[in-house]
Amino acid sequence: MISSTDTVIVGAGPYGLSTSTYLAEAGVPHQVLGLPMHAWKNFTPPGMLLRSEAFASSLYSPCGGYTVEAYCQRNHMEYKSVGLHLPVEMFVDYGQWFQSELVGHVRPVEVQDMCRKDGYFRLGLSDGSSLVARRVILSLGLKAFGQAPAALRGVPKPYVLHSGDFGDSAWSEGKDVVIVGGGQSAIGLAASMSAAGARVRLLVRGDAVNWSREPRTSSGLVSRLLRARVGLGRGWDSNKPWLLALSYMLSEYPASFHKLSLQQRQKILETSWGPSGAWWLRNRVEGKVEISARTEVSRAEIRNGRIVLEVSSGNGTSAISADHVVLATGFKVDMARHAFFSSEILNSLSMIDGSPELTSNFETSVRDLYVLGPAAAMSFGPALRFIYGARYAAPRVAGHIGGRFKREAGRFAAPSHGVTPELANGHPASGAHARSVLQAVERNAE
Ligand SMILES: Cc1cc2nc3c(=O)[nH]c(=O)nc-3n(C[C@H](O)[C@H](O)[C@H](O)COP(=O)(O)OP(=O)(O)OC[C@H]3O[C@@H](n4cnc5c(N)ncnc54)[C@H](O)[C@@H]3O)c2cc1C
């Protein structure tokens, strides 16, 4: 079956769902593909507490009343904008509530292939159907970009596990577990496994764990700047007012990042909001978990039912033996890892070190193809690595597409037959525009 719509949003996480609400407001017919909040439900450790503060963890929509705060009120839960520590299960439930109230139908399919012909995109979906669209917004999160140290690639389970592989940490009781990584995922797992009775060792590549600071709660300007920084994680290790102001600007106005030179952008991305541990985990980890800094795993082998790592550090090389190694080693954006792109799309995609180069409207070098979320950080800064970045991205891209949709709508007037348009989200396409899409479907289907 082939269906059509004006705009497809691929990915139903915070960015995809937020963008759908703004596209609906702009009157753009669209479909959302993917399982709502799937990555948060399936690829984060159960019981994980969000690193971002509650005020920075809402999905966004043009209508008020669908924030984390509103969700808490509705469910008679305590709400604090700072210091709430949302459990991931609660965040998933919040996101699904947002989707059911504001987005409606989401097609639970994966995109398996995508090509472009005559100015339209054709997407092959996991249920065997195809979808033709004039525009595509990719909000695919981080899943495709996971990294693993070369020495640990290919080592089988259960010796090497990934941070999103298992349920609660009870299984780790009495085991020796090495966790590789220094971000929130690694530190959250270290805390929960240690509490479950595991002997945990954390291998961190940097000089030490980078703890975020406990936010101040007074209402002055400096407090507001710090609050912005703490909402996203740790910025620069400095209390210099100008650095604080820059931090604030990058989290509140991602457009300002877009205006910087490539060199400046790369420097900021390398030095700000890197891996960090939330301040409230500190007393659950320090003194309870062995932390080894400046380490790198150079070799791994299985010996007598255990995994033995060769680990190099400033003090030379040592061997560490464990029952399991858990990888929480972060992500590196590389658009080429999206296997569904046709070679024509991939070859036309202008990239900087794997990240797409985006216009000020989030459009790639392939016309009508947009990228949101962490993959947009090279263009819009570190805020895009967090839910908070959707506050800027969703209305921006929807406003731009809404304008283009209106300008194009009057220009197409071909009759259609043969293929039924499936225009979801309660916004039927204008007849003329839908017909133009259908005409393309028929051409492409030949
Ligand atoms: C362990 C962990 C903890 C984090 N904690 C925080 C936090 O506390 N606060 C914060 O702000 N950020 C956090 N982040 C970053 C977080 O991933 C992003 O902020 C946010 O999820 C980005 O939203 P998104 O909509 O772009 O991506 P996602 O929420 O990942 O949604 C993308 C969706 O696209 C779907 N998808 C992928 N490929 C396809 C395909 N081919 N077809 C159809 N669907 C597809 C995925 O299944 C997924 O559901 C964390 C990340 C990790 C890994």
The ligand as an SDF file (V2000), in Angstrom:
LIG
                    3D

 53 58  0  0  0  0  0  0  0  0999 V2000
   20.8620    7.2360   28.9870 C   0  0  0  0  0  0  0  0  0  0  0  0
   20.4640    8.6040   28.5260 C   0  0  0  0  0  0  0  0  0  0  0  0
   19.9810    9.5390   29.4300 C   0  0  0  0  0  0  0  0  0  0  0  0
   19.5950   10.8040   29.0080 C   0  0  0  0  0  0  0  0  0  0  0  0
   19.0900   11.6790   29.9150 N   0  0  0  0  0  0  0  0  0  0  0  0
   18.6860   12.9100   29.5240 C   0  0  0  0  0  0  0  0  0  0  0  0
   18.0720   13.8230   30.4310 C   0  0  0  0  0  0  0  0  0  0  0  0
   17.9520   13.5640   31.6220 O   0  0  0  0  0  0  0  0  0  0  0  0
   17.6570   15.0200   29.9530 N   0  0  0  0  0  0  0  0  0  0  0  0
   17.7690   15.3700   28.6430 C   0  0  0  0  0  0  0  0  0  0  0  0
   17.3560   16.4650   28.2920 O   0  0  0  0  0  0  0  0  0  0  0  0
   18.3470   14.5370   27.7530 N   0  0  0  0  0  0  0  0  0  0  0  0
   18.7920   13.3080   28.1450 C   0  0  0  0  0  0  0  0  0  0  0  0
   19.3440   12.4410   27.2460 N   0  0  0  0  0  0  0  0  0  0  0  0
   19.4920   12.8750   25.8590 C   0  0  0  0  0  0  0  0  0  0  0  0
   18.2080   12.5010   25.1040 C   0  0  0  0  0  0  0  0  0  0  0  0
   18.4480   11.3770   24.3100 O   0  0  0  0  0  0  0  0  0  0  0  0
   17.7270   13.6040   24.2590 C   0  0  0  0  0  0  0  0  0  0  0  0
   17.5810   14.7480   25.0240 O   0  0  0  0  0  0  0  0  0  0  0  0
   16.3080   13.3810   23.6750 C   0  0  0  0  0  0  0  0  0  0  0  0
   15.8870   12.0440   23.7880 O   0  0  0  0  0  0  0  0  0  0  0  0
   16.2730   13.7300   22.3030 C   0  0  0  0  0  0  0  0  0  0  0  0
   14.9420   13.5470   21.8630 O   0  0  0  0  0  0  0  0  0  0  0  0
   14.6600   12.9790   20.4250 P   0  0  0  0  0  0  0  0  0  0  0  0
   13.2080   13.1100   20.2050 O   0  0  0  0  0  0  0  0  0  0  0  0
   15.5970   13.6220   19.4620 O   0  0  0  0  0  0  0  0  0  0  0  0
   15.1440   11.4540   20.5080 O   0  0  0  0  0  0  0  0  0  0  0  0
   14.5150   10.1320   21.1540 P   0  0  0  0  0  0  0  0  0  0  0  0
   13.7970   10.4120   22.4040 O   0  0  0  0  0  0  0  0  0  0  0  0
   15.6210    9.1510   21.2000 O   0  0  0  0  0  0  0  0  0  0  0  0
   13.4530    9.6720   20.0660 O   0  0  0  0  0  0  0  0  0  0  0  0
   13.8330    9.2530   18.7760 C   0  0  0  0  0  0  0  0  0  0  0  0
   12.9190    8.1460   18.3460 C   0  0  0  0  0  0  0  0  0  0  0  0
   13.1770    7.8270   16.9810 O   0  0  0  0  0  0  0  0  0  0  0  0
   12.9650    6.4530   16.8120 C   0  0  0  0  0  0  0  0  0  0  0  0
   13.6180    5.9940   15.5830 N   0  0  0  0  0  0  0  0  0  0  0  0
   14.9470    5.8520   15.3620 C   0  0  0  0  0  0  0  0  0  0  0  0
   15.1510    5.3790   14.1090 N   0  0  0  0  0  0  0  0  0  0  0  0
   13.9280    5.2290   13.5490 C   0  0  0  0  0  0  0  0  0  0  0  0
   13.4820    4.7780   12.2790 C   0  0  0  0  0  0  0  0  0  0  0  0
   14.3310    4.3870   11.3170 N   0  0  0  0  0  0  0  0  0  0  0  0
   12.1470    4.7500   12.0380 N   0  0  0  0  0  0  0  0  0  0  0  0
   11.2510    5.1640   12.9820 C   0  0  0  0  0  0  0  0  0  0  0  0
   11.6300    5.5880   14.1930 N   0  0  0  0  0  0  0  0  0  0  0  0
   12.9560    5.6300   14.4810 C   0  0  0  0  0  0  0  0  0  0  0  0
   13.5410    5.8450   18.0810 C   0  0  0  0  0  0  0  0  0  0  0  0
   13.0250    4.5560   18.3260 O   0  0  0  0  0  0  0  0  0  0  0  0
   13.1220    6.8600   19.1260 C   0  0  0  0  0  0  0  0  0  0  0  0
   11.9320    6.4800   19.7580 O   0  0  0  0  0  0  0  0  0  0  0  0
   19.7370   11.1620   27.6390 C   0  0  0  0  0  0  0  0  0  0  0  0
   20.2440   10.2270   26.7290 C   0  0  0  0  0  0  0  0  0  0  0  0
   20.5950    8.9660   27.1610 C   0  0  0  0  0  0  0  0  0  0  0  0
   21.1270    7.9800   26.1690 C   0  0  0  0  0  0  0  0  0  0  0  0
  1  2  1  0
  2  3  1  0
  2 52  2  0
  3  4  2  0
  4  5  1  0
  4 50  1  0
  5  6  2  0
  6  7  1  0
  6 13  1  0
  7  8  2  0
  7  9  1  0
  9 10  1  0
 10 11  2  0
 10 12  1  0
 12 13  2  0
 13 14  1  0
 14 15  1  0
 14 50  1  0
 15 16  1  0
 16 17  1  0
 16 18  1  0
 18 19  1  0
 18 20  1  0
 20 21  1  0
 20 22  1  0
 22 23  1  0
 23 24  1  0
 24 25  2  0
 24 26  1  0
 24 27  1  0
 27 28  1  0
 28 29  2  0
 28 30  1  0
 28 31  1  0
 31 32  1  0
 32 33  1  0
 33 34  1  0
 33 48  1  0
 34 35  1  0
 35 36  1  0
 35 46  1  0
 36 37  1  0
 36 45  1  0
 37 38  2  0
 38 39  1  0
 39 40  1  0
 39 45  2  0
 40 41  1  0
 40 42  2  0
 42 43  1  0
 43 44  2  0
 44 45  1  0
 46 47  1  0
 46 48  1  0
 48 49  1  0
 50 51  2  0
 51 52  1  0
 52 53  1  0
M  END
$$$$
